[in-house]
Structure formats: structure tokens, C-alpha cells
Amino acid sequence: MNTLSFWKSAVMAEVLDAAKMDKLKARASYVGAAINVFQTLIKIGFGILGQSAALIADGIHSLSDLLSDLLVIIAVRLGSREADHDHPYGHRRFETIATVILGGSLIAIGGAIVWSVMERMGDPEHLPVPNVLSMGVAALSILINEWLYQYTKRIAKKTRSKLLLANAWHQRSDAVSSLVVLFGIGAVMMGYPLADGIAAVVVALMVAKIGLNLVFESIKELVDTSLPPALVAEIRTAIHAIDGVEGIHLLRTRQMGEDALIDAHIVVDPRITVSEGHMIGDIVRDDLIKRFDDVMDVLVHVDPEDDESLQEQSRPLSRGEVQRLLDRYLADFKSAIEDFRIHYLDGQIELEVILPFAISEQPERLAAIKKQCKRMRVEVKKIDNVFVFFKV
């Protein structure tokens, strides 16, 4: 297989994997939506029949789960679109925006439930008394939601989807809230009339807290908050371990959906070739993508020195300006100069002039070259040193 065919195969495999992951995420959302439709109907229906405010609140919680499933389906469809001219990094942020909307809706739902229940608890003598049927529905809901949580979480980990994982925890919270409802109804039947209302408030507060967590985490992602410090330290260590990397500074990270993006300035030997420095940068990029599952892309800037703490310097000499200086100071040897290399270090330059080996065997010409190079170094303040090399 030639190189072009290899890269085509690799790209096709990546596209197929991405399509497979999107199908898995969509399937998990459809399964969750179907189950939550069923749960919403039986909880609200039996909550009304069984006179349980907590079970009705739990049914509204299941309705919020259904809304979150619909949001996930829409976000996955929008976020799975390939990168284009206007969105070169892809559309994964649609999932993040959907998570913010989901979190906001949960906060509103939780607040509305608390408001409604508190009004009803203001008149405790007329509070309805739930029956044993409500307890059976709550117990069934616990089992269903725990299974749904495990199913969704497994797919979320496989697809590395934060939105799907958040939805899984939302489903787990539904199981916990049903457990609270179960205890609340049982307490009412044991002679504690306010227990059902209190359980409803607890469920509502749980819903609101989940919403707050989703909103805060998603906003952090939207404003390009860095990856967790422990992960950043691990990334820094991995870069330092790569052969040819002498230092690292300006390491920046950010999250986009389930993917992480990294910008890194690495320091290499200032006297290696551009191609070798580029090769080291490619190794850094490939190694990080291979080692860290969440890393989608790495932008590596290769530096000859750690310039993070350097104060702003005046503009250095360009190659054209150096060429003109050589033409001026080494005018008698202009035709003999085969090449020259520039090293930009500490705000100045080191200049390497390459001449034919034959000149090294001509003492008078060699002395004249040394004299002119020394003069150039003294008179041109931006030149720190001049070295002369002879090519065999």
C-alpha cells in the first residue's frame, strides 16, 4: 500500500468511527426518550390517582429527562456535522450549548415545583394522602432509571460524550428522586402528612442542583477554561519526555465538546535545522493525540529559546538586511560566500558565514575576512557574534 492509499484509509476509518459513535449516542438518546415518555405518563397519572405531590414532582422530573433526551438528539445531530469554512474546529460546541439549555430548564423546573409544593404545604389540613399504588410506581421507577443510567453511562464512556454522561447522571438523579418519593409516601402512610410535600421539595432541589452544575460546567467550556490541573501537568510531563524538547512554555488547553485542544510552545536546540525542529513538533503533536484519548488536535510552536519572560525587544534584523550587511562588510568576498545562517537569540543574532575551504588556506584573505567580521560585530549592535565556516 502506498502512502497516499494509507492516509486515505486512515481518514476513512476515522470518519466511519465518528459516524458509529454518533449513531451510538443517538440510539442511547432514543432509548432514554422512550423510557422517559413511559415514566412521565405513569408517574403523573398515578401521582394524580394516588394523591402524591412527590410522585407528580418526580413525573415532572422524568419529563425533564425526556426534554434532555430530545436536546441530546438535536445536539448530536448538529454537533456531528463535519468542519467547514465557517467552523474549522467542527460543531461540537452545539452539544455544550444544549447542555446549558438543559441545565437552565432543570433550574426552572426545580423552582416551579418548590413554589407549587410550598403553597400546598401552607394548608396542611387539606393535603392529600397518597396510597400504596404510588409506592409501587416509585419502586418500579427506581429500577428502570438505574438500568437506564448504567446503559447511558456505558455508551457515554465509549463515545467520550460529556453531554451523554451528563444525561446519564440526570437519569441517576431520577432514580434517587424516586427513592426519596418512596420514603416520603411511606412516611405519610405512617402518619407524617408533611412528608410527601417535603420529599417533593427535596426532589425539586436535586433537579435544580443538577441544572446548576450543568450550566456552570458548560459555561466554563464555552469561555475556554483550561483542562483540569492534574491533566495539564500530565500533558506537560509527556511533552518534556519527548526527545529533542528542551523546555516548554505557554501551554494552553481548552475543551470543545468531548474533545480537548492544546497549544504548546516548545523550546529546542537553537542551532538545529528548521526541518528538524518541525519534525520534533510533529512528534509532540502525534504523541499527545495518541496518548490522551480526549485530545483532538495540538498546535505546536517551536522556539529556539524560552522567550516568555523576555521583555519586548526592538525589531531584529531580517535576512535581507543581513544580506546587505554582508555585501557591505565583505564586499571583496561577496562572490565567495556560499551561504549564511542566522540564529536569533536573546534579542540579538549570531551569524554563521559559509565560505569555500580553499580560502582557509589563504592567510591574507583569511585575515581580511576575520577583520571585517570583527568590525561588523562591533559596529552593528544587533549582531552578537559572527562565525566563519569553511565548506569542503
N, C-alpha and C positions, 0 to 999 in steps of 0.2 A: 504494500500500500504506500503510495507516495504521500508527501507532506500535505498537499492540498486536500487529498481524499481523507487523510486522518483528521484534519481540522474540520472538514465538512461533517464527518461522522460524529465528532465531539460536539459540535454545535447542535446537530440533530438530536443527539442523545439528551443534551441539556434541555432543549425545547420540549421533548417528549416527557422528561421528568417533571418539568414545570407544569405541563398540561395534566399529568397524572396527579400531581399534588393539588392542583386547583379542583379537579374532579372529586378528590377525597374530601376536601374542605366543603365543597358544595353538598356532597352526599351526607356528611355529618350534620350540616345545617338543615337539610330537608328532613332527615330522621328526627332531629330535635324539634323542628316546627310541627311535624305530625303529632308527636307525643304531647307537645305543649298545647295544641288545639284540644286534644282529648282531655288533658288535665284541667285546662281552663273551664271547659264545659262542665265536667263532673264536680269540680271544687265549688264554682259559683252556684251551680244548680243545687247540689246537696247542701251547700252552705246556707242557701235561702230556705230549703226544705227543712234542714236540721237546725235552723236559727243560730248559726255560729258566725259571729263577726270575724273571728280569727280565720275560719276556713274561707270566707269570702275574700278577706285580705290576701290569703295565700293563693286564691284563684287569680286575683289581680296580679300577684307576683308571677304566676305562671303565664299570664297574658303578656307581662313584660318580657318573659323569656321568649315568648313567641315573636314579639316585636324585635328582640335582639337577634333571633334566628333569621328573620327577614332582612335585617340590616346586614348581617354577615353574608347572606346570599348576594345581596346587591353589591356590597363592598368587594367580595371575592370576584364577582364578575367584572367590576370596574378596575380593581387592582391587578387583575391578571392580564390586562392588555399590555402588549409589548411597548418598549420605549419608542418614542417618536421624536420629531424635531423639537416640539414644544416641551416634552417631558423626557429628557435624555436619560434620567435615572429611573424611568418607569413610572408606574401609577400606584405604588404600594401605599402611598400616603392616604389614599381613599379609605383603606382599612382603618387607619388612625383616626380620620375624621369621623367615620362611622362609630368608632369606639367612643369618641367624645359625645356624639349624639345619643348613643345608648346610655352612657353614664348620666347625661343630663336628664333623660327620660326617667331613669330609675330614681334620681333625687326627687323629681316632681311627683312621681307615683308614691314614693315613701311619705312625702309631706302631705299629700292628699289623704292617704289612709290614716295617718296620725290625726289630722284635723277632723275627719269624719268620726273616728272612734272616740276621740276626746269629747266631742259634742254628745255622743250617745252615752258615754260614761257619766256625763253631768246629771243624768236622770237614772241612777242605778236601779230604782224600783221597777222600771219598765224594761230592763234589759232582758232579751230573750235567753232562754235556757237551751243550749244545744243538746242533741240526743246522741245515742251510741252509734248511729249510722255515720255521723260526722267523723267520729273517731276512726271508723273503718276506712273512710275515704282518705283521711290524713295518713294512716298507716300504709295504705297502698301507694300513696304519693311518695312517701319516703323511699320505698323500694324502687319505684320507677325512676325517680330522679337520681338515685345513687348509681343505678345502672347507666343512665344517660350520661352522667358525669364521667364515669370510667371510660365509656365509649368515645365521648368527645375529646377527653384528655389524651387518649391514646393516639387519635388522629392528629390532634394539635401538636403533639411532640414529633410525630412522624413528618408533618409538613412544616414544622417550626413556625406555626402561626400564633402570634400573640393574641390576635383578635379571637381566634377559636379557643385558645386556652382561657381567655377572659370569659368567654361564653360558657365554657365548661364549669368554671368556678361559680358563675351565675347559676348554673343548674345545681351545683352542690349546695349553694345557699338556699335554693328552693327545697332541697331535701331537709336541710337544717331547720328552715322555717316551718316545714310540715311537722317536724319533731316538736317544735315549740307549740304549734297548734294542738298537737296530740296531748301534750301535758296541760295546755290551757283548758281544753274541753274536759279532760279528766278531772281537773281541779274544780270546774263549775259543777260537774255532776256529783262531786264530793261535798258541795256546799259553799263554794267560794265564787259568788256571782260575778265578781270583777275580773276573775282570772282569764276569761275568754278575751275581754277587751284589752287586758294587759298583754296577753300573748299577741294580739293583733298589732299593738303598738311596737312590741319587740321585733316582730316580723318586718314592719314598715321601716324601723330604724336600721335593720340589717340591709334592707333593699337600698336605702339611701346611702349607707356607708359604702356599699359595693359601687354605687354610682359615683361617689366622690373619688374613690380610688381609681376607677377607670378614667375619669376626667383628668385628674392630676397626672397620672402616668402618661396619658396620651398627649396632654399639653406639653409635658417635658420632652416628648419625642418631636412634637411639631416645632418647638423652639430649638431643636438640635442639641439637646442635653447630651453630655458625654456618656459613654458606656460606663458601667459600674467600675469604681476604682480598682477593685481586685482584678477585673478582666483587663483593664488598661495596663496595669502593672505586668500582667502575664504577656500581653502583646509586646510591651517594651522589652521584656526579657527575651522573648523569641527573636526580636529584631537584632538585639545585641549579640545573640549567639550565632548569627549568620556570618560566614567567613567574608572578610573584606569590609565589614561595617565597624568603624572605629568609634562611633558615637551616634546619638540620636537626640534631636530636639524638635520642638514644635509638633509634638504628636497630638493629633486631633482626631476624635472619633464622634460618630453620631449614628442614630438609629433611623431606619426607614422601613416601617412595617416590621417584618421578621428579619430583615437584612441589616447588617452593620456596614458602615463606610468608614474608611480610615485614610487620613492624610498624615504622612510622616516625612520629616526632613532628616535624612541620614548623612553622617559625615564619613567620607572615605579618604584614602591617601590622596593628597592634592596633586601628586605627580603621575598618577595613572592616566591612561588614555580615556577619552570620552566614552568609547565603546565599552571599556571595562567597567567604568562607573555605571553605565546604562545596564550592563549585564547584572551587576550587583543589585541594582534597583529592581530589575525583573525577578531576581531570585527572592528578594524580600516580599514582593507582591505575591508571587506564586506560593511561597511558603506559608504566608499568613492565610491565604484563601484555602489552602489545603488543610491547615492545622485547625482553624477555627470555623465551625460549621456556619455560623451566622454571618461571617464576613463575605460580602458580595464583591466588593471592589476596594483596591488600595491604590492611592495616588502617592507615589514616592518621588520626593525631590532630593536630588543628590547634591551635597555641598562639599567643598574642599576643606571647610573648617566650620566650627561652631560659631555662627555669626549672630546668634540670638541676643547675646549681651553686648555686641559691638555697637558703639554709638554711630549715628549717621555720618557717613563719610562723604567727601566730595566725589564727584563722578570720576571713576577710574579711566585710564587711557584705553581707548578702543584699539582693535587690531590695526585699523587703518592708520591711526595716529602713531602707533609703534612702528609701522612700516615706514612712515615718513621720517621718524627719528633715525631709524637705521640708514635710510637713504642719505640723511644729512650727516650723521657722525661717521658712518662707514662708507662714504661716497666712493672712495678708491677701491673698495672691495664689494661694491653693490652687485656686480655680476657674479661674484663667487659665492654669495650667500645662497645656500640650497634651501634653507627653511629656518623658521624660528618658532619657538613655543613660549606662551605667556602663562604664568601662574599668578592668579590674583589671591593674595594672602594679606591679612591684617590691613586692608585698605590700600596696599601698595602692590607692585608687581615684581616678580622675578622673571627675568628674560633669559631664555636659552637660545643662543645663536649657533646654527649648524653650518660648518664650512667643510670644504674638501680636505681630506687627510694630507694632501701634498703641502698645504700651507703650513702645517705644523713642522715641516722640515725646512722652512724658510725663515730663519731667525729675524731678519729685518722686518719682513711683513708681519710676522707673529708679534713682534714688539710694538709695531704701529697699531695693530688691532687691539692689543691689551691697553695701550694708552688711550685710544679713542673710546673703548668700552668704559674705562675708569672715568673719563671725562663726562660721558653721557650719564653715568650713575650719579656723579656729583652735581651736575647741572640740572638734571631732571629729577625733581623731588619725589615724584610718584614712582620712580624706579628704585627699588631697594637693592637689587643686585643684578649683575649681568654675568652669565656663564657662557663660555665658548666650548663647543663640542666639535670634534672632527670626525667626519664620516668616511669610513674605509670604502 
